[in-house]
Amino acid sequence: MAGPSEDYQNSLGNDDIKDQEDAHESSDPVDEGKDTEGDSMAHPASNSIHRSSSRPQLDLSKAAIQGNFEERDPTILLPNQSDDISHLALDIGGSLIKLVYFSRHEDQSTIDKRKKTVKLRLGISNGNRRSYPILGGRLHFVKFETHKINECLEFIDSKQLHCSGVDSRHWGSESPNSQPINNANNAVIKATGGGAFKFADLFRERLGVSIEKEDEMDCLVAGANFLLKAIRHEAFTHIEGQKEFVQIDHNELFPYLLVNIGSGVSMIKVDGDGKFQRVSGTNVGGGTYWGLGRLLTKCKSFDELLELSQRGDNRTIDMLVGDIYGGMDYSKIGLSASTIASSFGKAISENKELEDYRPEDISLSLLRMISYNIGQISYLNALRFGLKRIFFGGFFIRGHAYTMDTISFAVHFWSRGEMQAMFLRHEGFLGALGAFMSYEKHGLDDLMVHQLVERFPMGAPYTGGNIHGPPLADLNEKKGNEITAPVPMAKPGTTGLGGFEVPSSKGGTLRSDASALNVGVLHLVPTLEVFPLLADAKTYEPNTIDLSETGELEYWFTVLLEHLPDLVDKAVASEGGTDDAKRRGDAFARAFSAHMARLMEEPAAYGKMGLANLLELREECLREFQFVDAYRSIKQRENEASLAVLPDLLMELDSMSEETRLLTLIEGVLAANIFDWGSRACVDLYHKGTIIEIYRMSRNKMQRPWRVDDFDEFKKRMLGSGPQKPRPHRRALLFVDNSGADIVLGMLPLARELLRRGTEVVLVANSLPALNDITAMELPEIVAEAAKHCDILRRAAEAGGLLVDAMTNSIDGSKENSSSVPLMVVENGCGSPCIDLRQVSSELAALAKDADLVILEGMGRALHTNLYARFKCDALKLAMVKNQRLAEKLVKGKIYDCVCKYEPAG
């Protein structure tokens, strides 16, 4: 396989990088999967939405409900809705073809393209049920080896990406008559790289599309700018084999130096979007390494040369400072004995021929010579222009651990530790992404970091390593009841992740692909916002557990894998236990195990990972295999059992004094939080009694002081400490956790108490199911049932629009007009047991602006995440710790200890 071209276009270092990517980086085409992430909902501006290129929309003109109007989720006929649209851009190099394509989606909507009907999810905001289009889309990243261009063309054709390519006469038009271009003969596809010229005729012949060539450097900079501004941990450092992800404030990004190492090296000073200049370069780059390496070692491929360097010892061929000074440091000028004084310097003083030197040693010496010089020249240019950041990319980097380490060492050495080399996770896709952004209206410019969510379906490309087979097959490809493309078992020595080779370390030596990263699918969710009550969103870190700490990753992997069989059983049962469900359950188990194996080999493979990300990855994987709600029947059963005893609990509470009632309510929340199907210890409890028996047992064991006990401070804020009562909170946001006793016997009575005191209450629940967590779609029915037994809840639910009739009979039979403070329900914008408050639904963000109390309940939202989060308003964090290791680590306690953490505003 060809490495860097030997024919330089510019001997001063213009980098033919786009043609020189190494083919072992690539994967075969990815499977889109069937993600159903919970985008938030937005109001349609009108019943006929103009099709704008900057925001995917549904055309609601002449929309009508089809069938039964009383159906809970009626099918809505959209006669003017066109099919799902995708836009495509390519970077066609000499070894790799990189594709970036955008697919519109309506999230949980079910689109029948033949009938042009769409099932719109019912939104819940302030309790009102309304139908909204779910806006957004996905940005996909795919790689092919260039010599397999026919497979690339077949992939484009199979997804009809070329049919939605854009006609330059219409792209970006704001006219209401603008329509997608479905005639491939009119389509124009943006592309960069040398292959954009070479294969233009082939694209025209096979697909009937025209290739519009974009400048490579323009695309490179545009792609880098977008990634650095829009992806939260895109950049990372790499020192001695260890990655550390770097969060860069996009307001402080510019200027920076982008060093692109292809055959030669270009150094680009980037001052802003579309503002850059090539300030320097060198003709000693990747082509030099490959060219000299091929002559000196007889290697047949660039990868082979890199692989040799892993086993090399440059001390046999490089002259070190210690060789000159008798093994001593030259401390006066700060040079250690191991510093290279002269690359290949020993070759001039030893009576040896080329064949007397090991190819491995030659390869490593050559790699270090070139990497050190690139690092030094880059630093000097950064110093020259006063730049603080240097980002490195190009085919010479491509996730190669030793290369990144060597460049990092050089920058650190010459800057005396004042500057660090940084690299990019999506580095291989900069050109293709930049070409995509060259469309006049690509819709990415105004996206913020909180509006992008990266998912990792099983077909997501893995950069680095050898390819053994196609990615995970699409389970929707069925013939009758048979899956014609079953999920393959992992080959020996593979993770099963698309059949890719398992990266592994040999002894203490890094493999060439040891730092290879997976590139996910970027979900664009324009309706996600930053939670406005965070004290400082810039410094906010949701994850409490850092998986990079010794032993943490291994422990939590073990916990998740031990829980896997039970989860699979629940998921299969939720789909009726059919043969199809069993096959999908088996596929999910193997897929999730493959994710775990990949992360065990390379913990940073999916970017910066915390425990919350790990738990979310599991839920995403379930949805990918079309398990929508694995605990559906369990939740329904537990809700019914809890609602049956709620009236007695409310009567008991009403008989208490104010102070006793408040303590009992907090005890009730903590006791009811024991019901968690995500905890092995709690699952074992289910076999020892009914849900009510377990709840009462838990209540009886509630004894203060709790492990973290701020109840007295909270009571003082609520009840005061003297004759004068404190002002009640205006609005409280209650982030609820589990179904059953947790919500019905714990959080609803607490919400009722706040309503009694004149505080508006917003119940914040998941947009999508996760374990046995309650969802925003399920809550109104629970509230309506509870309201049958409580005037306070009934009046508040009426005021919040959760009950159909705003004028109803009270419990005592009288008619009354509701004037109570409202009880509302809003979805949080996610489908995970945890919550990242940097990405919440726009409805939640809007309601939060008037809130002055936040209550986070449950391990996922108050311990795994947000334990250390600070807010602009009062905050109460309530949870029972249902994991011994977590109890020891976070509160120095034991399993079933309780946390009642109150933090006043500011």
N, C-alpha and C positions, 0 to 999 in steps of 0.2 A: 504494500500500500504506500502510495506516494506521500512523502513528507513535504517540507517547504520547497517551493519552486526554486530551481537553481538560476532561473533567469530573472535577475533583478530589474524591476521597472525603474528604480531610482537608486543608484549606488550610494546616495547620501542617506538612505534609510527609510524611504517611503515604503511603508509596510504592506506587502501583498497579503495581509493577514486574512482577508475575507476568503481567499482561495486556499488557505493553508491549514484549516482546522484538521485535527487528527480524527480519523474515522472511528477510532475506538471510543470516542466520547459519546457516540450516538446511541439511540435506541430506535427500535422500530416504531411505527405509528402508535400513538397512545389511544387507549380506549377512553371515551369521554366519561364512562360511568353514568350513573343516574343520581347525581347529587340532588338533594332537596333541601338545601340550606334555607333558613328562614329569613328571607329579606323582609325588611319592614315595609309598611304600606304607605302609599302617598295618595293624596287627593288628586283626581283628574282635574285638570284645569277647565275642561269643558267636556261635553259628550262627544266631541270630535277632535281628536288630538292630532295636530300636524305631525307628520313623520319627520323628525329632525335627526340628523346624523349624530348629534352630540348626546342624545338621550334615547335609548330604545323605548318605544311606547307601544301600547295596544291601541288599535283604531276602534273606538267605541261607537262610531257613527252607526245608526240604525240597529243598535244592540237590542236584543229582546230575550226575555226568559223563555226557555223552551220546556214544554211539559208542565208539570205540576207546580203551581206558584207557591204551594204550601211546603214544598220540599225544602229541607234545611239548607242544603247546598245545591241550589238549582243550576242546571246547565244554562249558560248564557250564549245565545247565538250571536256571533260576530261576523256578519256577512262580508264586511269590508276588511277583515283582518287577513293580511298576507302571511305566508309561511315564515317560519323562523329564518332569520337572516344572519349570515356570517360574512365577515370581511377578512381578507387574507393579505399577508405580506410575506416576502421571502428574502433570505440571504443565501445566495447560491455560491458556495465556495468550491474550491478544487477537491476537497475531501468530504465536506458535509453540506447538506442543505438544511437550513433552519427555517421553520415555519412559525409564524405567529398568526393566529386567527381568532376572531372575536365571534362568539355565538350569543345571540339574544336568547333569553329564557324568561319564563314567567313563574319560575320557582315551582311551587306546588300545584300550579295549574296543569290541567291535562288538556293538551291541544290535539284535536282531531283535524288533521290537515285536509282530509277529504271533505269533511262536513263543515270545516271551518267553525267548529264550536269550541268553546273554552270554558273550563270549570274554574271559576274565580273563587279564591279563598275568601271567606268572610272575615273582614277585619274587625277588631275589637278595640275601640278607643273611647274612653270615657263611658264605657258600657254600651255604646251604640253599635249595633251590628250593621256594617256597611260593606259593600263590595268595592274593592279597589284593584286596579291592575298592579301587579308586582313588577317593578321595574328593575333592570339590571342586566347582567350578562356575564360571560366568562371569557377570559383571555387565555388561550391555550398555547403551549409551547411544545413543538414536535421537531424531531431530528431524523434525517435519513442520511445514509452514506450516498455521496454523489454518484457513485458508480451504480447505485440502485435507483436511479432517477425514475425508472418506470414504476417502481413501487410508490414513489412519491406522487406521481401523476395519478395512479390508481386511487391513492388515498384521497387526493383532492377531488377526484371525480366521484368517489363513493359518497362523500359528504356534500357534494355539489357546491363546494366552496367557490369554484370558478363561476358558477351561475349567479352568485350574489356578489361577484366582483363589481367594482363601481365604474359606471360610465362617467367620465369627467364632465360631461355636459350636465349631469344631474346631481352628482355627489355634493352634499352640503346645501342643496336647495331648501329653502324654508317654505316653498310653495305648498299649499294644501294638496295639490295634485301630484306632488312628488311621489314616485313609486319605486320600489326596489327594481333593480335591473335583473331580470331573470333570463335574459337572452345572453348566452355566453359569448356570442359573436360581438356584442357591444361592450364586453367587460374589459376593464383594465386592471391589472394586478401590479402593485408596487413591488419592486425588488431591488436589491443591491448585491454587490459581489460580482466577480468576473463571469460567473455563470449566467447572470442576467443578460449578457450579450450572447454567450455561447449557446444557450439553450432556448433563446427567444423563439426560433422557428419551431422547435419541438413543442413548446407550449401552445403555439398557434395551431399546429397541425393536430395535436392530440386533444386539446381542450377548447380550441377556438377562442383563446384569450390573447390579449396583447400585454407584453411586459413593458412597464414604464420604469426605466433605470433611475435610481436615486444615488446621489453622491455618497460614497462609503463613509467619508469622515463626518459628513452631516448626520448620517444615520447613527454612526457610532456615538457621537456626542448627545444626540437627541435621546437615544436609548439609555445612556448612562444617566442623564439628567432626570429622566422619568423615574428610573428605578431608585435612585438615591433620594428623590423627594417623596415617592409614593410607597415604597416598601419599607416597613419599619425595621429591620435588622438586615438590610441588603448587604451592607459592608461588613467585613470582618478582617481581623489581623490573624497572622499565622506565624507563631514563634515556637520553635522546637516541637513541632508536631501538634501544637495546641491552638485551636481556633478560639477567638473571642469576638463575639458580634458587637458591633459598634452602632449606637443610636446617634444619628446625625440630625440636628435640627435643620429642616429644609430652609429656614430663614437665614441660616448661617453657612449654607453649603458653598456658595461661591465666594471667591474664585478657588479653583483647585487644578491640580495637574493630572491629566489622564495620560498614562504611558501605555501605548499599544504596541505589544511586542509580537510582530509577525516575522516575516523573513528579515526585515530590518525593523527599526524601532522609530516610532513617531511619538513626540512629546507635545501634548496639546494643552495649552492654557485655556481653561473654560471659565468665562466670566459671567455666564448666564445662559438662558435659553436662546439658542441661535447666535450666541456671542462667543466665539472661540478663535484661536489662531495656533497654528503649528509653530512652536517657538524653537524647537530643536529636534534632534534625532541622531541616530547612529546607524551605520551600515553593519554593525556587529550585533546580530540578533539571532532569531530562531533559525534562519537560513544558514548562518555561520555555524551554529551548533550542529545542525543536521548535515551540512556539507562536509565540514571537517571530520565529524564523527563517522560519516560514511566512508571517507577516505582512510581514516586511521583504524577503524574497527571492523570494517566490512559488514556492518549492520544493514539489514534490508529494509527496515522501517524506522520511523521516528520513535514509535513506541518501544521497539526493541532496544534502541539506544538509551532511552530513559530507563527502561527496566534494568539495563546493565549498570547504570549509575547507582542503583540501590545496593549493589553488592561490591561497590568499589571502595578503594582506599587511596585517596589522593596524595597521601604522604609519601607514597613510593615514587611519585613523579613530580610533585610540586616542591619547590624549595621554600622551607618555612623559616621564620625568624630564628627559631631554635637551631636550625641547621647552620646558620651563619654565626651565631653567638654561643656555640657549645652547649646547646640545650637550654639556655637561659632566656628569660624575657629581656626585651630592651625597654626596661621600665621608664627610662628617662623621657622617652617620647610616647610612652603608653602602648607599646606593642608587646603582646604576649608571645611566648615561644611558639604557639600553635598558629599564629597569623601567617597567611601565605605571603611570602616576600616576592616570589616570582612563580607564576603559573608555568608548569612544564620545565621549571628551572633545573631540576636534577638531570634532565635528559642531556644537558650539555656537558656535564661533568662525569657521567657514567659511561663506561664502555659497553653500551648496549645498543641493539638494533630494535626496530619497531616491534618485531615479533617477540622480543624479550619482555615486553610490557603487557600486562593483562588488559584486555579490552575494557573490563569493568573500571579499572583505575583511570584509564584514558578518558572514558565517558564522564566520570565524576569530576575529574580535573577540568575538563572542557566545560561542563555545566557550571561549575563554580566560577571559572574565569569569566564567562559571559554574563552570568547573573550578577556577580559582584560589580562588574563594570557598568551594567545597566542601572543597578541600584545607585552607584556613585554618581553617574551622570544625571540621573533623575533627581537626586537630592540637591545637586549643585544648581539645577534649573529651578527647583522649588525655592532654594535660597536666593537665587538671582531675582526672582519675581515676588518674593515675600509670601509664598504660598504655604499654608499650614497642612494641607492634605495632599497625598499622592495616591492615586488609584491605579492599579496595574491590571492589564487584561491582554487578550490576544491568545493565539493558539499555543504560544510558548508556555503559557500559564496553565490553562485548562485543568485546574484542580490538582496539579502535581505537587505533592507535599514538599519534596526536596527543593524544587524550584522556588516555591513561595518562601520556604525557610531561608534560602540563600539570599534572595532579594531582600527579605525582611532584615536579615543580619547586616547586609551592606548598608541599608538606609539607617539602621540603628547605630551602626559603627561610625559612619561618617557624620551623622548628626549629633553624635555623643548622647544618644538616647532622647533627643528632643523631638524626634519625628518618627512616625511609624508608617510602614508600607501597608496599604489596605487593598483588599481584593473584593470581588463582587460575586454573589451567589448565582446570578443570572448572566454571568459574563459572556457565555457563548451565544446569547441571544440579543446582544446589544444592537447589532446591525439590523436584524429582522424587525426588532421592536421599533427602531428608529425609522425604518421604511414604512411600517404601519402608521407611525405618527406623521408621516409626510402627507397622508391624505388630508385634504383641506379641512374636513370636519371629522376628526377621529374620535372625539368625545372623551379624551383622556386628560386634556390640559387642566381642567378645573377639578379633577378628582383629588381628594385629600387622602392621607395615609389611612385614616380611619374608615374609608369607604372601600378598601381593598382587603379581601380575606383570602388567604392562600390555603387551598385544599390539596390533599395528596391522594388522589385516586390511584388504584393499583397500576394504572398504565402511565403514571406521570414519569417523564424521562429521567433517567439516572445518568449523570455525566461522569464518565470514567468507567473503567472495567470493560471486559469483553462481552460481546453479545452472544447469547446462546439460543435465542429463540424469540418468537413474537411476544408482545405483552399479553397481559391477562385478557381473555376473550370477553366480548360483550355478552352478558347473560340474557340479553333480550333477544338474541338470535335463536329463536325456537322453531321447531318443526313439530306441530301438534303440541304435545306436552313434553317433548324431549328438548333438552338444551343441546343444540348441534355443535356448540363450541364450548365444551366443559372447561372448567378451571383446571389448568395443568398442575400436576404435583411438581414441587420443586425438584430439580435435578440434584444429584449428589454434589455437594460443594456450592450450592446456590441458595439464595434466600427465598426463591420463588417469586421475587419481585420482578415480574416480567422476565424471569429466567436469567437475571444478571448474575455475574460472578460475584461471590462473596468477597468483599475486601477483607484482608486479614493481615496481621503483622507477623513477621517472622523474627522471633526473638525481639530485639529492641530496634529492628530496622523497619523503616516505613516503606510501604509499597508505593509504587508510582501513583496508584489511584486511591491511596489511603484517605485522601481529603476530598474525594469526589462527593458531590452534593446532588440531591434530588431536586428537581424543579417542578413545582406544583402548578395547578391551574389557578389563575388569579380570578376570583369572583368579584365583580364590580357591583357594589351595592350602594347606589347614590343616597339611599335614605338612612344610612348609618351615621350616627353623630357621636361626638365625645360627650360623656355624661357631664353636664355643666356644674355639678356640685362637687367635683373633685377639687381639692385644695390646690393641687398643682399637677395638671395633666402631663407636663413634660417629665416630671420625675416619678410619676405613678408607675408602679410595677405590680401587675395583678398577682403573679405567682408568688406564693409564700415559700414553696419548696423549690430549691435550685437543684435540678437533676445533675448538674455538673459536680456536685459535692460527692466525695468518696462514698461509694456504696448505695447512694440514693437510687440511681438508675436501675441497678440490679434488683434492689428490693421491690420497687414499684412494678417492674416488669414481672417479677414473680407473683405479686398480688394480682395483677391483671390477668395473667395467664392461668392462674388457679381459678379465677372467677369465670373464665371463658366457657367451660362446658355448661355451667348453669345458665349463662347468658344465651348460649346457643339453643338450649332446650326451651327457654322462654320465648325466644324469637321464632323458633319453628312452631311452637304451640300457638303463638299469636296469629299465624297464617294458616291455622287449621290443621297443622301437622301433615300436610300433603307431601307427596314425593318431591314435588318442585320445591317446597319450602325446606325440606330436608337437604336437598342438594345445594340450595342457596345457603343454608346454615353451615354446611360443611365448607363451602367455598369461603364464606365469611371467616370461619375459624382459621382456615389456612392463610387467608389474605392478611388478617390481623396479626397472626403469628409471624408472617413474613415481614410486616412492618416492624415488629418487635426485634426480629433478628437483624434487620437492617440497622436499626438504631443502636443495638448492642455493639455492632461492628463499628459504626460511625455515629456517635451520639449527636453530632451536629449536622447530620445528613439532611434534615428537614428544616434547618435554621435553628434559631434559639428555641429550645424546648424547656418548658416547665411542666410540672405535674398536670396543670390545667390543660395544656396543649395535648398531653398524652391521653387524658380522659376524653377530650374533644375528638381526637383522632379515632378513638374507638366508636364514638357515635357516628362520625362521618362514614366509617367503614360499614357499619350496619346499614346506613341509608344507601350506600353505594350498591349493596346487595338487596335493596328494596324491602328492608324490614323497617316499616314506618314507625311502629310503636310496639316494641317487644313486650311491654308490661301492660298492655291495654286492658285485658280482662282482670288482671290482678288489681289494677288501679280502680276499676269500676267496683269490684267486690269490696275493697277496703273503704272506698267512699261511702258505699251503702251502709256498711257496718258502723262506720263512725257517725254518719248522719242519724242513725237510729238512736244513739245515746246522747246526741247533742242537746236536746231539750232538757234532759235531766241535769246535764252539766251547767247549762245556763241558769237554771233555777238555783242550783247550788251556789253559783257565783253571785247571783243577785241577793242571796241571803247574808252575804258577808259585808263587813265594813270596808270602806274604801281602801284602806291601807292593806288589809288582809287580801282583798280581791286582787290588787295589783301584784302582790307577791305570788299569789296562786296562779295568776295568768302567766307570769314569766316562768314559773315552775312548769306550768302546763305546756308551754312552747318547748322548753328543754326536754321534758319527758316525752312528748310526742315526736320529737326529732329522732327518736331511737329507731323509727321505721324507715330503713334505708336499704334498698336491695343492692346498693353498691358496696355495702360493707359485709364481709364474710361473717363477722361476729354477729351482726344483726340478722343475717339470713338464717343462721343457726337457731336464733331465738324463735323464729316463726314456727319451728317444729315443737315448741314447748308450750304453746297456748294460743288462744284466739287473739285477734288484734286488740280487743278491749281488755282482755286479761293482761296482756303485755303492757298496755298503756297504764293500767292501774298499778301494776307492779313498779313500773318506772316512776310514776307519780309518788308512790309511797317511799321510794328510795331517795327522793329529792331532799337532801339535807345541806344546809349552808354551814360554813362558807363553801362556795363552789371554788374550783381551781382558779378561775379568774372571776372575781366577784365585785362588780361595780354597781350592784343593784341599789345600794343606799344612795349613791349619787344620782342614779336615774330616778329613784323615788322622790328625791328632793326636787328635781326639776319638774316632775309631774304633779306632786302634791304640796310642795313647799315645806317649810319647817316651822312656820308660825301661823298666826290667824289669817294672814293675807295669802290667798291662793295665787300661784303663778299663772301667767297668761298661757292658755293652751296653745299647742302648735297649730299653725295654719293648715298645713298639709303634711301628711306622712306617707312616705313611700315604703311599702312592705315587700321586700324581695322574698317571695315564698319558695318553699323547697318541695317536699314530697307530697304525694297524694295521701288519702286516707286520714288517719288520726293527726298527722302533722299539720295539714291545712285545716281540717274540720274541727279538731279539738284543741289545736294549738294556736294557729295564727288567726283564724276567724274570730274566736273570742277576744283576742287582743285587739283586733281591728274594731270590734264592737265597742270595746272600752274607750278607744280613741274617739270613735264617733259619738259616744255618749258625752264626751268632754267637749264636743264642738269642733273636732279636728277632721278635716277632709282626709279620706283614706284612699290610696291607690294601691291595689294589689298588683305587684309586678311579677309576671310569670313567664316561663319559657315560650318562645314562638314555636318551637318544635319539641317533640318528646325526647327525653333522655332518661334512661332508667325508669324509675317510678315517679319522677318529678311531675308535678301538676303543670298543665299548659294553660295559656291564656284562653284557648278555645274551650277548655273543660271547665274553667272557673265559673262562668255565669250560671251554668246549670246547678253547680254546688251551692252558689250564693242564693239562687232562687229557691232551692229546696230548704236551705237553712232559714230563709226569710219567712217561710210558712209558720215558723215557731217563734219568731222574734220580731216585735214591732220596730226595734232600733235598726236591725238589718234590713227589714222590709222598706222602711221609709228612706233609708240611705241608698238602697239599691234602686228604688224608684227615682230618687234625685239624680243618681248617676246613670240612669238609662239602662240598668241591667234587667229590669222587669218590663214586660210588654205594656202593661196598663199602668199609667201614671196615677190613676184614680182607682183605688181598690178598697176592699173592706179591710179594716184593721182586725187584729186578732179578736177584739171584743165585739166585732160585728158592725161597728160604726163606720160611716164613710168619712174620709178626710183627705184633704189635699196636702200632698207632701211638700214640706218646706225645710226638710232636714239637710244637713251637710251631706254631700254625695259620697257614695262608695263606688269607686271606679276600678276597672280592670284594664291593664295595658300589657302588651307583650314586650319582652325585653330585647328582642332582635337576635336571639341566639338559640341554639339547640344543644346545650352542653350542661353537665352538672355544675359547672363553674361559670363565672362571668367575668369578662374583660370589659371594664367600664369605659374603655377608650372606644368601644364599638357597641352602641346601644341604638335601639330604634328611635326614629325621629319623634314618635309620639311620646315615648318615655322622656326624651330630652326636653320636649315642650312642657310636659307636666311637672318636670323636676324644677323648673325655674321658679315656681311659687312654693316649693316644698322647704320646710325647715327641720324635718326629721327624716332620717334614713334608718330603716331597720333591715339588716342583712341576717337571714336565718339559714342555718344548715352548714354542714362541713364544706360543701363545694363553694358556696358564696361567701362564707365568713371565715373559713380556715384555710382551705386549699388556695383560695384567692381572697384578697382584700383584708386579711387580718391586720396588715399594717397600713392600709389605705387611710388617708386623712381627707376629711370633707369640710366644706365651707359651712355646713350646718351640723346640728346635733346628730350623732350616729350611735346606734346600738347594734352590737354584733352578738348573736345568740346561736349557740351550737352545742351539741353533745359530741364529744370526741369518740369516734367508734373505731379507732385504730390505735393499737398500743404504741407503735413506733411514732406516730404523729403526736400522740399525747406526750411522750417523753421528749420529743424534739421541740415542740412548740410551747408547751405549758409545764414541762417537767413534772408531768402527772402520770395517770394510768388510764386505761380504757374506761369509757363511760363517764369520765370527768366532764364537767360542764364549764362553758365559757359564757359569761355575761359581761361584755366589755362595752362600757359607755364612754363616749368621747364628746364633750360639749363642743359647740361650734368654735372654730378658730383655734 
